Amino acid sequence: MNERILIVDDEEVVRTNIAEFLGSQGYVVGRAVDGLTALEQLLEEDYALVITDIRMPEMNGIELLKRIVDERPETSVLLMTAYASVETAIESLRLGAYDYLLKPVVFEDLLQRIENLFSYRHLKDEVGRLRRDLRGRLGFEGIVGSSPVIRETFELIGRVAPTETTVLVVGESGTGKELVSRAIHQHSNRADTEFLAVNMAAMPRDMVEAQLFGHEKGAFTGADRRRDGLLRSVRGGTVFLDEVGEVPLSAQAKLLRAVEEQEVFPVGADRPVKADFRLVAATNRDLEVAVKEGTFRQDLYYRLNVFQIRVPSLVERRDDLPALVDHFIALHCRALGKERPTVSNETMKLLLAYSWPGNVRELSNVLERACILCADSRIDVSHLPSEILVGETLPTSLKNAVETFERSHIAWVLRAANGNREQAAKMLEIDPATLYRRLAKYDSEGR
């Protein structure tokens, strides 16, 4: 059994009797004389259930309930009182109490309610596990492709998702870093909790600390009430910090502490409070360069970069482009309420030949536009934007078209590899000697 229960009552005889009874039933039981003492114990130990009296000095049971719901939402609360009233019962249940008991407590009734609670929690955990297993069999929702580089990304997601490890997702803008982060959440033990995406580049720099860590009432002008902050608001979920390189230097120490200690220091507070979240961060900036420039803390970089996943650019996974085209056309036509059109051969040639500086996001936008413009059953060249049309048109001859595409594709991969021919050959899945021969041939042809 081994579930931990905390008994809170200012009457020693009540605490002792309930604790001894529940201890005899196999539960691990703690005791607290009032609400403040209970909160201190909750900061030090994890309890699955708090059984508390309502009328107590210093802090009553309703106030304790509010603090537990706010600061330790994973802990259930069972209230008991000798001063029964319908209003009190309704209020406690509305505020988040699991149940309500009258004094004197009937032990058999108390035991039945506790067993019902833990049975429900265990069933909920099992349902969550089965859902995660089903998602695992169905693959990574939203990430389309089967190229070697994207399969490697899937492998990394599958390995890190079940852990509590902090993940840093890197890659060019528009490659799908948020999709990768959502896949990590969906395949984690937190899959049934909230996934909260936060774009740090869009957050006012002077409000970062208050937004992330929360604030007390009156902490600054306009703080008319206390707020939890984004890291605490997920209550056991996953926080995705996009563009994490935009976090101001002044807030980075607090973020480091929040990740390491699972606690935050709200603005205006005199002590930290517990937070339960998993962090997945993303950036298209080189954080190592930011560390050298002094705009990003080295210790925070190392803490975020425990497990890195690099999302490949669309150039690196060009084999996935036909599947992505099919996926986005189906997606956008469904949203537009239109029949799904086909794609002309010439249109597909141009899509394959384009360099896609905006990656998958740009491809999606191009195809959404094409679906809107398409008035019949086929997307053709006229539905594409000018930047794609100005590129070289592929020749009619299949042999010449293949050679033209190959030459362009090798040039793009070389750029992606920063001119490193060995790395480019690996990305192209050919021997370096083969790549050298192809490049020599293109040079001799003056192309």
C-alpha positions in Angstrom: 0.0 0.0 0.0 2.5 2.6 1.3 0.5 5.7 0.3 1.4 8.6 2.6 -1.4 10.4 4.5 -1.0 13.6 6.7 -3.4 14.1 9.6 -4.0 17.8 10.6 -5.9 18.6 13.8 -5.2 20.7 16.8 -6.6 18.0 19.1 -3.9 15.5 20.0 -6.3 12.7 20.7 -8.0 13.0 17.3 -4.6 13.1 15.5 -3.4 10.1 17.5 -6.5 7.9 17.1 -6.8 8.4 13.3 -3.0 8.0 12.7 -2.9 4.8 14.7 -5.9 3.4 12.9 -4.6 4.2 9.4 -1.2 3.0 10.3 -2.7 -0.4 11.3 -4.2 -0.5 7.8 -0.8 -0.2 6.1 -0.7 3.6 5.4 2.3 5.7 6.2 0.9 8.5 8.4 2.3 11.9 9.3 0.8 14.4 11.9 0.5 18.2 12.1 -1.0 20.3 14.8 -2.2 23.1 12.5 -2.3 24.4 8.9 1.0 26.2 9.0 2.8 23.1 10.3 1.1 21.0 7.7 2.3 23.2 4.9 5.9 23.0 6.2 5.7 19.2 6.2 4.2 19.2 2.6 7.2 21.1 1.4 9.5 18.5 2.9 7.5 15.3 2.2 5.2 14.1 -0.5 1.7 13.1 0.8 -1.0 11.6 -1.4 -3.8 12.7 1.0 -4.3 15.3 3.7 -7.1 14.8 6.2 -7.6 18.1 8.0 -10.0 19.6 10.6 -11.7 22.8 9.5 -11.6 24.8 12.7 -8.0 25.3 13.9 -5.9 28.2 15.2 -3.5 30.1 13.0 -4.8 28.7 9.7 -8.1 26.9 9.3 -8.9 23.9 7.1 -10.4 25.9 4.3 -7.4 28.2 4.1 -5.1 25.1 4.2 -7.2 23.5 1.4 -6.7 26.6 -0.8 -3.0 26.6 -0.3 -2.7 22.8 -1.1 -4.8 23.2 -4.2 -2.6 26.1 -5.3 0.8 24.8 -4.3 0.5 21.0 -4.2 -2.4 20.1 -6.6 -1.3 16.5 -6.8 -2.3 16.1 -3.1 -5.9 15.3 -2.3 -7.7 16.8 0.7 -10.4 15.3 2.9 -12.0 17.8 5.3 -13.6 16.9 8.7 -15.5 19.1 11.2 -17.8 18.9 14.1 -19.5 22.1 13.0 -21.4 20.8 10.0 -23.2 23.1 7.6 -24.3 22.6 4.0 -22.6 25.9 3.1 -19.2 24.7 4.4 -19.5 21.4 2.6 -20.4 23.0 -0.7 -17.6 25.6 -0.3 -14.9 23.0 0.4 -15.9 20.8 -2.5 -16.1 23.8 -4.8 -12.6 24.8 -3.8 -11.2 21.3 -4.7 -11.7 19.1 -1.6 -12.0 15.4 -2.4 -14.6 14.7 0.2 -16.1 15.9 3.5 -16.6 14.1 6.9 -18.4 14.9 10.1 -16.9 14.4 13.6 -16.8 12.2 15.4 -15.2 10.2 12.6 -16.4 6.7 12.0 -13.3 4.8 11.1 -15.0 2.3 8.7 -16.5 5.2 6.8 -13.1 7.0 6.7 -11.3 3.9 5.5 -13.9 3.3 2.7 -13.6 6.8 1.4 -9.8 6.6 1.4 -9.8 3.3 -0.5 -12.2 4.7 -3.0 -9.9 7.7 -3.6 -6.8 5.6 -4.1 -8.7 3.1 -6.3 -9.8 6.0 -8.5 -6.3 7.4 -8.7 -4.7 4.1 -9.6 -7.4 3.5 -12.3 -6.7 7.0 -13.7 -2.9 6.2 -13.8 -3.6 3.0 -15.6 -5.8 4.6 -18.2 -3.1 7.2 -18.8 -0.5 4.4 -19.3 -2.7 2.6 -21.8 -3.3 5.9 -23.7 0.4 6.5 -23.9 1.0 2.9 -25.1 -1.6 3.4 -27.8 0.0 6.7 -28.9 3.3 4.9 -29.0 1.9 2.3 -31.4 0.3 5.0 -33.6 3.6 7.0 -34.0 4.4 10.7 -33.5 1.2 12.7 -34.3 1.8 15.7 -36.5 5.3 14.8 -37.6 5.2 13.5 -41.2 8.1 11.7 -42.9 10.1 8.5 -43.1 13.5 9.8 -44.3 16.6 8.6 -42.4 17.1 11.9 -40.6 13.5 12.2 -39.4 13.6 8.6 -38.3 16.6 9.4 -36.2 14.6 12.3 -34.7 11.8 9.9 -33.8 14.3 7.5 -32.2 15.6 10.3 -29.9 12.1 11.4 -29.0 11.2 7.8 -28.1 14.2 7.5 -25.8 13.9 10.8 -23.9 10.1 11.1 -23.7 9.5 8.6 -20.8 12.2 10.3 -18.6 12.0 13.6 -16.7 15.1 14.9 -18.5 15.2 18.5 -19.7 15.4 18.6 -23.5 16.8 21.3 -25.8 15.3 21.3 -29.3 17.4 23.1 -31.8 16.9 23.8 -35.5 16.2 26.4 -38.1 13.0 28.5 -38.0 10.0 26.6 -39.3 11.4 23.1 -39.0 8.8 21.9 -36.5 10.5 22.3 -33.1 7.1 22.7 -31.3 5.8 19.5 -32.9 8.8 17.6 -31.6 8.3 19.1 -28.2 4.6 18.1 -28.2 5.6 14.6 -29.3 7.9 14.4 -26.2 5.0 15.4 -24.0 2.6 13.0 -25.6 4.9 10.1 -25.0 5.9 11.0 -21.5 4.4 10.1 -18.1 2.9 13.6 -18.1 0.8 13.0 -21.3 -2.5 13.4 -19.5 -1.5 16.8 -18.2 -1.2 20.2 -19.8 1.3 21.1 -22.6 1.9 24.9 -22.4 3.8 26.5 -25.3 5.4 29.9 -24.4 7.0 32.1 -27.0 9.7 34.0 -25.1 10.3 36.3 -28.1 6.8 37.6 -27.8 6.9 38.3 -24.1 7.7 41.8 -22.8 11.1 41.7 -21.3 10.1 43.6 -18.2 7.3 41.1 -17.5 9.2 37.9 -18.0 9.8 37.1 -14.3 6.2 37.9 -13.3 4.9 35.8 -16.2 7.1 32.8 -15.7 7.4 32.7 -11.9 4.3 34.5 -10.7 3.9 37.5 -8.4 2.3 38.5 -5.1 -0.5 41.0 -4.8 1.0 44.5 -4.8 4.4 43.4 -6.0 4.4 46.1 -8.7 2.0 48.6 -10.2 -1.0 46.8 -11.6 -0.5 43.6 -9.6 -4.0 43.7 -8.1 -4.0 40.0 -7.1 -1.6 37.2 -6.7 -0.8 35.0 -9.8 0.8 31.6 -10.0 3.0 32.2 -13.1 3.2 29.9 -16.1 5.6 27.4 -14.7 3.3 26.6 -11.8 0.1 26.9 -13.8 0.6 23.6 -15.7 0.4 21.6 -12.4 2.5 18.6 -13.4 2.5 19.3 -17.1 5.1 20.2 -19.7 6.2 23.8 -20.4 7.6 24.4 -23.8 9.8 27.6 -23.8 10.3 28.5 -27.5 13.1 31.0 -28.3 14.6 30.3 -24.9 17.6 32.4 -26.0 15.4 35.5 -25.6 15.1 35.0 -21.8 16.7 38.2 -20.2 19.9 37.6 -18.4 18.3 39.0 -15.2 15.7 36.1 -15.2 18.1 33.3 -16.2 19.3 32.6 -12.6 15.6 32.2 -11.5 14.9 29.9 -14.4 17.9 27.7 -13.6 16.7 27.4 -10.0 13.2 26.6 -11.1 14.4 23.7 -13.3 16.9 22.3 -10.8 14.9 22.6 -7.6 11.3 22.5 -9.0 10.4 25.6 -7.1 9.9 29.2 -8.2 10.4 32.6 -6.4 7.4 34.8 -7.3 8.0 38.5 -7.6 7.4 40.1 -4.3 7.4 36.8 -2.3 9.6 36.2 0.7 10.1 32.5 0.1 10.1 30.1 -2.8 7.1 27.8 -3.6 7.0 24.4 -5.1 6.3 23.9 -8.8 5.8 20.6 -10.7 6.7 20.8 -14.4 8.9 19.4 -17.1 10.8 21.8 -19.3 11.4 21.5 -23.0 13.2 24.5 -24.5 13.8 25.4 -28.1 15.9 27.8 -30.0 17.2 28.6 -33.5 20.1 30.6 -32.1 23.5 29.2 -31.3 23.4 29.3 -27.5 27.1 28.5 -27.3 27.9 31.7 -29.1 25.4 33.6 -26.7 27.3 32.1 -23.8 30.7 33.4 -25.2 29.1 36.8 -25.8 27.8 36.9 -22.2 24.1 37.1 -23.1 23.3 33.6 -21.9 24.4 32.0 -18.6 26.7 29.0 -19.1 25.2 27.1 -16.2 21.7 27.5 -17.6 22.9 26.4 -21.0 24.4 23.2 -19.6 21.2 22.6 -17.6 18.9 23.0 -20.6 21.2 21.0 -23.0 21.2 17.8 -21.0 19.6 16.1 -24.0 19.6 17.8 -27.4 17.4 17.0 -30.4 18.3 18.8 -33.6 15.3 19.0 -36.0 16.5 18.6 -39.6 15.8 21.3 -42.2 13.5 20.5 -45.1 16.6 20.4 -47.4 18.0 17.6 -45.3 14.8 15.6 -45.5 13.7 16.4 -49.1 12.6 12.7 -49.5 9.8 13.6 -47.1 8.5 16.4 -49.3 5.9 14.5 -51.3 4.4 13.1 -48.1 4.4 16.5 -46.5 2.7 18.0 -49.6 0.0 15.3 -49.4 -0.4 15.9 -45.6 -0.7 19.7 -45.8 -3.1 19.7 -48.8 -5.4 17.3 -46.9 -5.1 19.4 -43.7 -5.8 22.8 -45.4 -8.6 21.5 -47.6 -10.4 20.0 -44.6 -10.2 23.3 -42.8 -11.5 25.1 -45.9 -14.2 22.7 -46.5 -13.0 21.9 -50.0 -12.5 18.7 -52.0 -8.9 17.6 -52.0 -7.1 18.5 -55.3 -4.3 16.6 -57.0 -0.9 18.3 -57.8 0.4 18.6 -61.3 3.7 17.1 -62.2 5.2 20.5 -63.1 4.1 21.9 -59.7 5.6 19.0 -57.9 8.9 19.5 -59.8 9.0 23.1 -58.7 8.3 22.2 -55.1 11.1 19.6 -55.1 13.5 22.0 -56.7 12.9 25.0 -54.4 15.3 25.6 -51.5 12.7 26.2 -48.8 14.4 28.7 -46.5 11.3 28.8 -44.3 11.3 25.0 -44.1 8.1 23.1 -43.3 6.3 26.2 -42.1 6.9 27.8 -45.5 5.7 24.7 -47.3 2.5 24.6 -45.3 1.8 28.3 -46.0 2.5 27.9 -49.8 0.1 24.9 -49.9 -2.6 26.7 -47.9 -2.4 29.5 -50.4 -2.6 27.1 -53.3 -5.6 25.3 -51.8 -7.4 28.7 -51.5 -6.6 29.7 -55.1 -7.3 26.3 -56.6 -10.8 26.5 -58.2 -10.8 23.0 -59.8 -9.4 19.6 -59.0 -5.8 20.3 -59.6 -3.1 22.6 -58.1 -0.9 23.8 -60.9 2.0 26.2 -61.3 -0.2 29.3 -61.4 -1.2 28.7 -57.8 2.5 29.0 -56.6 4.1 32.2 -55.3 6.6 34.0 -57.4 9.7 33.1 -55.4 9.2 29.4 -56.3 8.4 30.2 -60.0 11.6 32.3 -60.6 13.8 29.2 -60.1 15.1 27.2 -63.0 12.4 25.2 -64.7 13.3 21.5 -65.0 13.8 20.2 -68.6 11.3 17.9 -70.2 13.7 15.0 -70.7 13.6 12.7 -67.6 17.4 12.1 -67.7 18.2 15.8 -67.9 15.6 16.6 -65.2 17.1 14.0 -62.9 20.6 15.5 -63.5 19.4 19.0 -63.0 17.7 18.1 -59.7 20.7 16.1 -58.5 23.0 19.0 -59.2 20.8 21.5 -57.3 20.2 19.1 -54.5 23.9 18.4 -53.9 24.5 22.2 -53.9 21.8 22.7 -51.2 23.1 19.9 -49.1 26.6 21.3 -49.3 25.3 24.6 -48.1 23.5 22.8 -45.2 26.7 21.1 -44.3 28.6 24.5 -44.4 30.8 23.2 -47.3 31.9 20.1 -45.4 32.0 17.5 -48.2 32.4 14.5 -45.9 29.3 15.6 -43.9 27.4 16.3 -47.1 28.2 12.8 -48.4 26.9 11.3 -45.2 23.6 13.4 -45.5 23.3 12.3 -49.1 23.9 8.7 -48.1 26.7 8.3 -50.7 30.5 7.7 -50.5 32.6 10.8 -50.3 34.5 9.5 -53.5 31.1 9.5 -55.3 30.4 13.0 -54.3 33.9 14.2 -55.4 33.3 12.6 -58.9 29.9 14.3 -59.2 31.4 17.7 -58.3 34.3 17.3 -60.6 31.9 16.4 -63.4 29.8 19.5 -62.8 32.9 21.7 -62.7 34.2 20.3 -66.1 30.7 21.0 -67.6 30.9 24.5 -66.4 27.8 24.2 -64.4 
